[in-house]
Amino acid sequence: MSEAILPSWRPSPTRDALLAFLQAAEAVAVSDRVAYFDNDGTLWCERPTYVQYDFFADELRRRTAVDPAVAERPEFAAVLAGDSARIAELGLPRIAIALADLFAGLTPEEFTDRVRDFAGRMSHPVLGRRLADLRYLPMLELIDELRQREFTVGIVTGGGADFLRAISAELYEVAPELVVGTLIEHELGRTAAGAPELRRTTRLIGGANEGPAKVTNIQTQLGRRPLLAAGNSAGDADMLDWALAGPGPGLALLVDHDDSAREFAYASESATLTESESITALAARRGWTVASMATDWESVFPAGPVGH
């Protein structure tokens, strides 16, 4: 029977740990069966650039085509040139705020439409895959098995909450209200007819959703502690530790990007946190379960283009 479960996971101690967790979780009350997944690098491909960054860059190119003067802003010039040294010099937070400014003043509905339009036409620059085909098949299988056991599944991302909420139901069957991420502040105003309306600003609420913020924001926004947490970088470490430290069975799952043939081989790092130890070394020291893309996954992506 276990052979039919998680078919894209090769026989290994990692798969054994997942099966043991799934079995142990059946003794837990359904109300306590909760699992949270990071998104970038955990559920979908994050290299060579984050999908949300590609979305921002796409909007910037479209805006510049209409108004070339937009490209004169230093942050935008660096992005358009693909100047990684200049981007590093300016700093990712400054670049992110500048790009977010492209959407200032939009209503939530207008922003959602922009995201869905991009998601429907994007193609990965290296792998040649559409967005839905950049999801990791083994992780989708794990989510499906959790749902078979009446787990509530949420996504806790360092990326923008509004960005992922626009497509989370279609890609993962995760409702928008079960997505926790970095939050942009909205302002409440009135239309010309006097009806209330929300519009985006460029101001963050509480900073980036990474590190300890993932745990505190889970409690603030969702109010339920996970039995299972999955991530791929130091930005997920506190969430993974929190799942292991809870009562009853717990599992902290780290995705290790060590497959240069089918995806990308790299040491995952947080976009906002300073790290003194590799994430895999931290995993070994803290007792997390590590999923090696190269050895544990029979398939990385759904059927389609492979390799690069």
C-alpha positions in Angstrom: 0.0 0.0 0.0 2.8 2.4 0.9 4.2 2.0 -2.7 1.2 3.9 -4.0 1.9 6.8 -1.7 4.3 9.5 -2.7 5.2 7.9 -6.0 7.8 10.5 -7.0 9.7 10.0 -3.7 12.4 7.3 -4.1 12.8 4.7 -1.3 15.0 6.4 1.3 15.2 7.4 5.0 13.5 10.6 3.9 10.5 8.9 2.4 10.4 6.6 5.4 10.2 9.6 7.7 7.4 11.1 5.7 5.4 7.9 5.8 6.0 7.4 9.5 4.8 11.0 10.1 1.6 10.5 8.0 0.8 7.4 10.0 1.5 9.0 13.4 -0.6 12.0 12.5 -3.7 9.9 12.2 -3.8 9.7 16.0 -4.0 13.5 16.2 -7.3 15.3 16.4 -8.3 16.6 13.0 -8.5 20.1 14.3 -4.8 19.9 15.1 -3.7 18.5 11.8 -2.0 21.5 10.2 0.9 21.8 7.8 2.5 25.0 6.4 4.8 25.2 3.4 7.2 27.9 2.3 6.7 28.7 -1.4 9.9 29.9 -3.2 12.3 27.0 -3.5 10.0 24.7 -1.5 6.9 24.4 -3.7 8.2 26.0 -6.9 11.4 26.9 -8.6 13.1 30.1 -7.4 16.1 30.3 -9.7 17.6 32.1 -11.5 15.2 34.8 -10.0 12.1 34.7 -7.8 8.9 34.4 -9.7 7.5 37.6 -8.1 10.7 39.4 -9.1 10.0 38.3 -12.7 6.5 39.6 -12.3 7.7 43.0 -11.2 10.4 43.1 -14.0 7.7 42.2 -16.5 5.6 45.1 -15.4 8.6 47.4 -15.5 9.4 46.5 -19.1 5.8 47.1 -20.1 5.7 50.5 -18.3 9.0 51.5 -19.8 7.7 50.7 -23.3 5.0 53.3 -22.8 7.1 55.8 -20.9 10.9 55.5 -21.4 11.6 58.0 -18.7 10.6 55.4 -16.1 13.9 53.6 -16.8 15.9 56.6 -15.5 15.2 55.7 -11.9 18.4 54.0 -10.6 16.7 51.0 -9.2 14.8 50.4 -12.5 17.9 51.0 -14.6 19.7 48.2 -12.7 16.8 45.8 -13.1 16.4 46.5 -16.8 20.1 46.0 -17.4 20.2 42.8 -15.3 23.1 44.4 -13.4 23.5 42.1 -10.4 26.4 44.1 -9.0 24.4 47.3 -9.1 21.3 45.6 -7.6 23.5 44.2 -4.8 24.9 47.7 -4.2 21.5 49.3 -4.0 20.2 46.5 -1.8 17.3 44.1 -2.4 15.0 45.9 0.0 15.4 49.2 -1.9 14.9 47.4 -5.2 11.8 45.7 -3.9 10.2 48.9 -2.7 10.9 50.6 -6.0 9.3 47.8 -7.9 6.3 47.7 -5.6 5.8 51.4 -6.5 4.8 50.2 -9.9 1.6 48.9 -8.4 0.9 51.7 -5.9 -2.7 53.0 -6.3 -4.2 49.8 -7.7 -7.2 48.2 -6.0 -6.7 44.6 -4.7 -8.8 43.4 -7.7 -6.7 45.2 -10.2 -3.5 43.8 -8.7 -4.9 40.3 -8.7 -5.8 40.6 -12.4 -2.2 41.7 -13.2 -0.8 38.7 -11.3 -3.1 36.3 -13.0 -2.3 37.7 -16.4 1.4 37.3 -15.8 1.0 33.8 -14.4 -0.9 32.7 -17.5 1.8 33.8 -20.0 5.1 33.5 -18.2 7.8 31.1 -19.4 10.8 30.2 -17.3 13.9 31.7 -19.0 16.0 28.5 -18.6 13.7 25.6 -18.2 11.1 26.8 -20.7 8.3 25.8 -18.4 5.0 27.6 -17.7 4.4 28.7 -14.1 2.2 25.7 -13.2 4.9 23.3 -14.5 7.5 24.9 -12.1 5.8 23.4 -9.1 7.7 20.4 -7.5 5.7 17.2 -8.2 6.9 15.4 -5.0 5.7 18.3 -2.8 2.3 18.3 -4.6 2.1 14.6 -3.8 2.9 15.3 -0.2 0.2 18.0 0.0 -2.3 15.6 -1.5 -1.5 12.9 1.1 -1.9 15.4 3.9 -5.3 16.4 2.6 -6.3 12.8 2.3 -5.7 12.7 6.1 -7.8 15.8 6.7 -4.9 18.2 7.2 -5.4 22.0 6.8 -2.6 23.1 4.4 -1.4 26.7 4.3 1.5 28.6 2.7 3.8 30.8 4.7 6.0 32.7 2.2 8.6 35.4 2.4 7.1 36.8 -0.8 4.2 39.1 -1.1 1.0 37.8 0.4 -1.2 39.5 -2.2 0.9 38.1 -5.1 0.6 34.5 -4.0 -3.0 34.8 -2.8 -4.0 35.7 -6.4 -2.9 32.3 -7.7 -2.7 30.0 -4.6 -6.1 28.4 -5.1 -5.4 27.5 -8.8 -1.8 26.3 -8.2 -2.1 24.6 -4.8 -5.8 24.5 -3.9 -4.9 26.7 -0.9 -7.5 29.4 -0.2 -6.2 33.0 -0.1 -6.9 33.3 3.6 -4.5 30.4 4.3 -1.6 32.3 2.7 0.7 34.3 5.0 3.4 36.5 3.5 5.0 39.9 3.4 2.2 42.5 3.6 1.7 45.7 1.7 -0.4 48.4 3.5 -3.6 49.5 1.8 -5.4 52.8 2.2 -9.2 53.1 2.5 -10.7 55.8 0.4 -13.9 56.6 -1.5 -14.8 56.5 -5.2 -16.3 59.5 -6.9 -19.7 58.0 -6.2 -18.8 57.7 -2.5 -18.3 53.9 -2.3 -15.4 52.7 -0.1 -12.4 51.3 -1.9 -8.9 50.0 -1.0 -5.7 51.0 -2.9 -2.2 49.7 -2.6 0.7 51.7 -1.1 4.4 50.9 -1.0 4.5 50.6 2.8 5.2 47.3 4.4 3.3 46.1 7.4 5.8 44.6 9.9 8.7 44.0 7.5 9.6 40.9 5.5 7.9 37.6 6.4 11.1 35.7 7.2 12.7 34.1 10.2 10.8 34.7 13.5 8.2 36.7 11.7 6.9 33.5 10.0 6.1 32.1 13.4 4.6 35.2 14.9 2.6 35.9 11.7 1.2 32.4 11.7 -0.1 32.9 15.2 -1.4 36.4 14.4 -3.1 35.6 11.1 -3.9 31.9 11.3 -3.8 31.0 15.0 -2.9 27.3 14.5 0.5 25.6 15.1 1.7 23.2 12.4 2.6 19.6 12.9 4.6 19.7 9.7 6.5 22.7 8.3 8.5 22.7 5.1 11.1 25.1 3.8 14.4 25.5 2.1 16.4 28.4 3.7 17.3 30.1 6.9 14.2 32.2 6.5 12.2 29.1 7.3 14.3 27.8 10.2 12.1 29.2 13.0 9.0 27.8 11.4 10.6 24.3 11.1 11.8 24.4 14.7 8.3 25.4 15.9 6.7 22.4 14.2 9.2 20.0 15.8 8.8 21.6 19.2 5.1 21.1 19.4 3.2 18.3 21.2 2.7 15.1 19.4 4.2 14.0 16.1 6.1 16.8 14.3 8.1 17.0 11.1 10.5 19.7 9.8 11.2 19.1 6.1 14.0 20.9 4.3 14.3 20.9 0.5 17.9 20.7 -0.6 18.7 22.0 -4.0 21.5 19.7 -5.1 20.3 18.7 -8.6 22.1 20.7 -11.3 20.8 18.4 -14.1 17.1 18.7 -13.5 16.8 22.0 -11.6 19.7 24.1 -10.0 22.3 23.2 -7.5 22.9 25.9 -4.9 23.0 26.6 -1.2 19.7 28.1 -0.3 20.0 31.4 1.5 17.5 33.9 3.0 16.9 37.1 1.1 16.8 39.2 4.3 18.7 37.3 7.1 22.4 37.1 7.9 23.6 33.5 8.1 26.6 32.0 9.8 26.0 28.3 8.9 24.8 26.5 5.8 21.1 25.5 5.9 22.0 21.8 5.5 24.4 21.9 8.4 21.7 23.6 10.5 19.3 20.9 9.5 21.6 18.1 10.6 22.2 19.8 13.9 18.5 20.5 14.6 17.2 17.1 13.5 15.3 18.2 10.4 14.4 15.8 7.6 16.2 16.7 4.5 14.8 16.0 1.0 17.6 15.8 -1.6 16.3 16.7 -5.0 19.1 14.6 -6.6 18.6 11.4 -4.6 15.1 11.5 -3.0 13.0 12.7 -5.9 12.3 10.4 -8.9 10.8 13.4 -10.7 11.2 17.1 -9.9 8.5 18.7 -12.1 5.3 17.5 -13.7 5.8 15.9 -17.1 7.2 18.4 -19.6 10.5 19.9 -20.6 13.4 18.5 -18.5 17.0 19.5 -18.0 18.8 22.7 -19.1 
